Amino acid sequence: MKNLNYIVLLIIGIINASVSADEYHYKDILIGDRAAGLGGTYVAVSDDPSGMYYNPAGIVYAASQKLSASMNTYNIRKTTYKNALAGKDWVRSSSLLLPNFFGVTQPLGVGTFGISYAIPDSAIEDQDQTIPLDISPNDGNNATTDFTINFNNQDNTYNAGPSFALKISKNLSMGITLYGYTRIQEQIFNQVFEAPLSHNDIAAVEATETIAAVDAVVNTEDVYHMENLYISRKEYGIKPIFGIMYTPYEKISLGITFSNTWMLSNTIVRQEVCASTLRNINTTLCKQGELNRLKTEFEGTREFPWELATGIAYFPSNTLMLTSDIVIYKGINATTKPMFNISAGIEYYLTKTFALRAGGFTNNANTPELIPGVINRYPEHVDLKGGTISLSNFTRSSSLSFGVVLTKGTGEAQVLSGSPNLQVTEILGITAFMSASHSL
């Protein structure tokens, strides 16, 4: 039976679908209009409410006494696993519109107080993909069937909390943000394979084929395999951000921040249902001719890396700013060396009321490169690069910004559990954002 070995691999090697919105990257959705326009390069600037996320020490330098800002984004992300399913591509796509940032700052006594929330990672995937498979026997009769995948994944990460910054001297300030961390995920993954095979088809196969996969075909009118997977995850923790801002010269600003997330609780519920007529199915969950159910609930922790970010901003004139950042992360996920991202941005005032911003950044994977021919612990490694551009219009007490962020990268993945094969993987992301701010 042509391609039967691929079909059995699809069925017995269940697809790794339990990946989150994107826990393998750190710069998935940029926060704040000015910062997003600069490619997230904001550690040495941070003089508006989004500074509470990048470097809380910078909010003491806000131009107005009271500032509020909000940002809405429309995010599209497409991940393509090349030749993953019997020679066909598996495509995962996500699109969502969300208010991903709000913040307000207010001078309070000797310092500046603020409160904000930010959504740095979010995904809503809802897809139904049917892959036609050729299962023609060697006797020349044509036969095809479909392999159907239904996948729904909703995964959101929230940071919300207060900030406080204090000016130590004319050129030095310090600040802290104490975010409460929340992640909520719900995922449903169904896969169905049904092959309407006749007794003659099976007899022809058994007479001509010698591959071990033939034994997977049960001698009935229909061969089918169905699986349903449901995952619910709830994580809670805290994320403090400590920041310092220093201005050694009039046209140069330096910033540094240190942050980490500590998980306080993590509850995962996993429910699986399987029904199959395949002879070779005899696992903990799936047994031939039975409807099998398995539900597990457990609490656990996962590692979060500390983050050390440094930045420099240069103001050659009143209309031009250049800035760059380097962020270092502790190596996790079997990565022994620290990982880092770099970014750079430029801001230019076309007029007194219009500013153009552009930036570039890396969004490297925190997983090790995959090794071909073995079962890797982590199923994906794709390094991303991104670019941004935005335009802002200012009035005396408000501003309005529009911008676009593009990210792209190519790497490798291992999407079939139990299979050592690697798939070339492409990720493409487009984010359009609109932001408004108000000052008093």
C-alpha positions in Angstrom: 0.0 0.0 0.0 1.6 3.2 -1.2 2.6 5.7 1.6 1.2 3.4 4.3 4.4 3.8 6.3 3.8 7.5 6.4 0.2 7.0 7.5 1.1 4.8 10.3 3.8 7.3 11.4 1.1 10.0 11.5 -1.2 7.9 13.6 1.2 6.3 16.1 3.6 9.3 16.3 1.2 11.8 17.7 1.9 15.4 16.7 3.5 17.6 19.3 0.7 20.1 19.7 1.2 21.2 23.3 3.4 24.2 22.4 2.3 27.4 23.9 1.6 30.8 22.3 5.4 31.0 22.0 7.3 30.1 25.1 10.5 29.6 23.0 10.9 33.4 22.2 10.9 36.5 24.4 9.9 39.4 22.0 6.7 38.2 20.5 4.5 41.3 20.9 6.2 44.6 21.4 4.8 46.9 24.2 4.2 50.6 23.8 3.8 52.8 20.7 7.1 54.6 20.8 9.0 51.5 22.0 7.3 49.3 19.3 8.2 51.8 16.6 11.9 51.6 17.7 11.9 47.8 17.6 11.5 47.5 21.4 14.7 49.4 21.9 13.7 51.4 25.0 15.9 50.6 28.0 17.8 53.9 27.8 14.7 56.0 27.0 11.6 54.8 28.9 10.1 58.3 29.5 6.5 57.4 29.0 4.1 54.9 30.6 5.5 51.9 28.6 8.8 52.6 30.4 7.3 50.8 33.4 7.7 47.6 31.3 11.2 48.4 29.8 12.9 50.4 32.5 10.8 52.0 35.4 13.6 54.4 36.2 12.8 56.4 33.1 9.3 57.5 34.1 10.7 60.3 36.2 11.8 62.1 33.0 8.3 62.2 31.5 7.6 65.6 29.8 4.3 66.0 31.5 3.2 65.5 35.1 0.6 62.9 34.3 0.6 60.6 31.4 -1.7 57.8 30.2 -1.2 55.5 27.2 -3.0 52.6 25.6 -2.2 50.4 22.7 -4.2 48.0 20.5 -2.6 45.5 18.2 -3.8 43.2 15.4 -1.4 40.2 15.3 -1.1 37.6 12.6 1.3 34.7 12.9 1.8 31.7 10.6 4.0 28.7 11.3 4.7 26.2 8.4 6.2 22.8 9.0 7.4 21.6 5.6 6.6 18.1 4.6 5.5 17.2 8.1 2.4 15.1 7.3 3.0 12.4 4.7 4.8 14.8 2.4 2.3 17.6 3.0 2.9 20.9 4.9 1.3 21.4 8.3 0.3 25.1 8.8 -0.5 26.7 12.1 -1.9 30.2 12.0 -3.0 32.7 14.7 -4.8 36.0 14.3 -6.1 38.2 17.1 -7.0 41.8 18.0 -6.2 42.7 21.6 -5.5 45.7 23.8 -2.0 44.7 24.9 -0.9 47.7 27.0 -2.3 50.3 29.2 -0.4 52.5 31.7 -0.7 55.7 33.7 2.0 57.7 35.6 1.6 60.4 38.2 4.2 62.4 40.3 3.8 61.4 43.9 5.9 63.2 46.5 9.6 62.7 45.9 9.1 60.2 43.0 6.8 59.1 40.3 4.1 56.4 40.7 2.5 54.4 37.9 0.4 51.4 37.2 0.3 49.3 34.0 -0.7 46.1 32.4 1.0 44.4 29.4 0.3 41.3 27.3 3.7 40.3 25.8 2.6 37.0 24.4 -0.8 35.9 23.1 -2.2 33.5 20.5 -5.6 32.3 19.2 -5.3 29.4 16.8 -8.4 27.9 15.3 -7.9 25.7 12.2 -9.3 22.7 10.4 -6.8 21.2 8.0 -7.6 18.1 5.8 -4.7 16.4 4.1 -5.5 14.0 1.2 -3.4 10.8 1.3 -2.7 8.3 -1.5 -3.1 4.8 -0.2 -3.4 3.0 -3.5 -2.5 -0.7 -3.4 0.1 -2.2 -5.8 -2.6 -3.8 -7.9 -3.2 -0.6 -9.7 -6.5 0.3 -8.1 -6.7 3.9 -7.0 -7.7 4.7 -3.4 -7.4 7.9 -1.4 -8.4 8.9 2.1 -8.1 12.1 4.2 -6.2 12.8 7.4 -8.0 15.6 9.3 -6.5 17.9 12.0 -8.7 20.2 14.2 -6.6 22.5 16.3 -7.7 25.2 18.7 -5.2 27.0 21.0 -5.8 30.0 23.2 -2.8 31.1 25.2 -2.4 34.5 26.9 0.3 35.9 29.2 -0.6 38.9 31.4 1.6 41.3 33.5 -0.1 43.9 35.7 1.1 45.9 38.7 2.5 49.1 40.1 5.7 51.0 39.5 7.7 53.6 41.4 10.7 55.7 40.3 12.9 58.0 42.3 15.4 60.6 41.0 18.6 60.2 43.0 20.3 63.1 41.5 20.1 65.3 38.4 21.6 62.6 36.2 20.6 59.4 38.0 17.3 57.7 38.8 16.2 54.3 40.0 12.8 52.5 39.7 11.0 49.3 40.3 7.9 47.6 38.8 6.2 44.7 40.6 4.1 42.8 38.1 1.8 40.0 38.9 2.3 37.3 36.3 -0.6 35.2 34.9 -0.7 32.7 32.0 -3.9 31.0 31.0 -4.0 28.3 28.2 -6.7 26.1 26.8 -5.9 23.8 23.9 -7.9 21.2 22.0 -6.3 19.0 19.4 -8.2 16.4 17.3 -6.9 14.1 14.6 -8.9 11.6 12.6 -7.8 9.1 10.0 -10.2 6.8 8.2 -9.4 4.5 5.3 -12.3 2.6 3.6 -10.4 -0.5 2.6 -12.0 -3.6 1.1 -11.0 -7.1 1.8 -9.5 -7.4 -1.7 -7.4 -4.3 -1.1 -6.0 -5.8 2.1 -5.4 -9.1 0.4 -3.5 -7.4 -2.4 -1.4 -5.5 0.1 -0.6 -8.6 2.1 0.4 -10.5 -1.0 2.7 -7.8 -2.4 4.0 -5.7 0.5 6.6 -6.8 3.0 6.9 -3.6 5.1 6.1 -4.0 8.7 3.6 -1.2 8.5 1.2 -3.6 6.6 0.4 -5.3 9.9 -1.1 -2.0 11.1 -4.1 -2.6 8.8 -6.9 -4.5 10.5 -9.0 -6.8 8.2 -12.3 -5.0 8.4 -14.3 -2.8 6.0 -12.9 0.4 7.7 -9.7 1.3 9.3 -9.8 4.3 11.5 -7.9 6.1 14.3 -9.2 9.0 16.3 -7.6 11.1 19.1 -8.7 14.0 21.2 -6.4 16.0 23.4 -7.4 18.8 25.8 -4.9 20.8 27.9 -5.7 23.4 30.4 -2.9 25.4 32.0 -3.0 28.1 34.7 0.2 29.8 35.9 0.6 32.5 38.5 3.6 34.3 39.8 5.4 37.6 40.3 7.8 39.5 38.0 9.8 42.4 39.6 11.8 44.7 37.3 14.6 46.8 38.7 15.9 49.7 36.6 18.6 52.4 36.6 18.9 55.4 34.3 22.0 57.5 34.0 22.8 60.6 31.9 26.6 61.1 31.9 26.4 63.8 29.2 23.6 66.0 27.9 23.2 64.0 24.6 23.7 60.5 26.0 21.5 58.3 28.2 22.3 54.9 29.6 19.9 52.4 31.1 20.1 49.0 32.7 17.4 46.6 34.1 17.3 43.3 35.8 14.1 41.1 36.0 13.0 37.6 36.6 9.7 35.7 37.0 9.0 33.5 40.0 6.2 31.1 39.6 3.9 30.7 42.7 1.5 28.1 41.3 1.1 26.0 38.1 -1.8 23.7 37.5 -2.1 21.6 34.3 -5.1 19.4 33.4 -4.7 16.9 30.5 -7.5 14.8 29.1 -7.0 12.3 26.2 -9.5 10.1 24.4 -8.5 7.5 21.8 -10.4 5.0 19.6 -8.6 2.9 17.0 -8.9 -0.3 15.0 -5.1 -0.5 14.3 -3.4 -3.7 15.4 -0.2 -2.1 16.3 -1.8 0.3 18.7 -1.1 -0.9 22.3 0.0 2.0 24.3 -1.0 3.3 27.7 -3.8 5.3 26.1 -4.7 3.5 22.9 -5.7 -0.1 22.6 -7.2 -1.8 19.5 -10.9 -1.9 19.4 -11.5 0.1 22.6 -12.5 3.6 23.5 -9.8 4.7 25.9 -9.8 7.7 28.2 -7.1 9.2 30.4 -7.2 12.3 32.6 -4.2 13.6 34.6 -4.0 16.7 36.8 -0.7 17.8 38.3 1.1 20.8 39.6 4.6 21.7 38.6 7.0 24.4 37.8 9.0 25.5 34.8 12.1 27.6 34.7 12.1 31.3 33.8 15.4 33.0 32.9 16.7 36.1 34.5 17.0 39.0 32.1 19.7 41.6 32.1 19.1 44.5 29.7 21.4 47.4 28.8 20.8 50.3 26.5 22.2 53.5 25.2 20.4 56.5 23.5 22.1 59.3 21.6 20.4 62.6 20.9 22.5 64.4 18.2 19.9 67.1 17.8 16.4 68.0 18.9 14.9 66.2 16.0 16.9 63.0 15.9 17.5 60.1 18.4 19.5 56.9 17.9 19.2 54.0 20.4 20.3 50.4 20.9 19.8 47.6 23.4 21.3 44.3 24.3 19.3 41.8 26.4 21.0 38.8 28.0 18.9 35.8 29.2 20.0 32.9 31.4 20.2 29.8 29.3 17.3 27.4 29.9 15.7 24.4 28.1 19.0 22.5 28.0 20.8 25.6 26.7 23.9 26.0 28.8 25.1 29.3 27.5 23.2 32.6 28.0 21.1 33.7 25.1 20.8 37.3 23.9 18.8 39.6 21.7 19.9 42.9 20.2 17.9 45.8 18.8 18.4 49.3 17.4 16.0 52.1 16.6 15.9 55.6 15.1 13.4 58.5 15.7 13.2 61.5 13.5 10.8 64.5 13.8 9.6 65.4 10.3 7.9 68.4 11.8 7.0 69.6 15.3 3.9 67.5 15.1 5.0 64.4 13.2 7.6 61.8 14.2 8.8 58.8 12.1 10.3 55.8 13.9 12.0 52.6 12.7 13.8 49.7 14.3 15.2 46.3 13.9 15.6 43.4 16.4 16.4 39.8 16.9 14.1 37.3 18.6 16.2 34.2 19.1 15.0 30.9 20.3 15.8 29.8 23.8 16.1 26.1 22.7 19.2 24.3 21.5 19.7 23.6 17.8 18.0 20.3 17.0 20.1 17.2 16.3 19.0 15.1 13.3 18.4 11.4 13.7 17.6 11.5 17.5 14.5 12.4 19.6 15.1 15.9 20.7 13.9 17.1 24.1 12.5 20.4 22.7 10.6 20.2 19.4 11.5 23.5 17.8 14.4 25.9 17.1 13.7 28.9 14.9 15.6 32.2 15.3 13.6 35.3 14.2 14.5 38.7 13.0 12.1 41.7 12.9 11.7 45.2 11.6 9.3 48.0 12.6 8.1 51.4 11.3 5.6 53.8 12.8 4.3 57.4 12.4 3.1 59.6 15.3 1.1 62.8 15.4 1.3 65.1 18.4 -1.0 67.9 19.7 -0.4 69.9 22.9 -1.9 67.2 25.2 -2.2 64.0 23.1 -0.6 61.8 20.5 -1.7 59.2 18.1 0.5 56.5 16.6 0.2 53.9 13.8 2.8 51.3 13.0 3.7 47.8 11.6 6.0 45.1 12.9 7.2 42.3 10.7 9.0 39.2 12.0 10.4 36.2 10.0 12.6 33.2 10.5 13.5 29.8 9.3 14.7 26.8 11.4 13.9 23.2 12.2 11.2 21.4 14.2 10.4 17.8 15.2 6.6 17.8 15.2 6.0 14.0 15.3 6.5 12.5 18.8 8.7 9.4 18.6 10.1 10.3 15.2 13.7 11.4 14.7 12.8 13.3 11.4 13.3 17.0 11.3 11.0 19.4 9.4 12.1 22.8 7.9 10.0 25.3 9.7 9.1 28.9 8.7 7.6 31.5 10.9 6.1 34.7 9.6 4.4 37.4 11.9 2.8 40.7 11.1 1.5 43.1 13.7 -0.3 46.4 13.1 -0.7 48.7 16.1 -2.5 51.8 17.0 -1.8 53.8 20.2 -3.1 56.9 21.9 -1.6 58.8 24.8 -2.9 61.8 26.9 -1.0 64.2 29.1 -1.9 66.9 31.6 
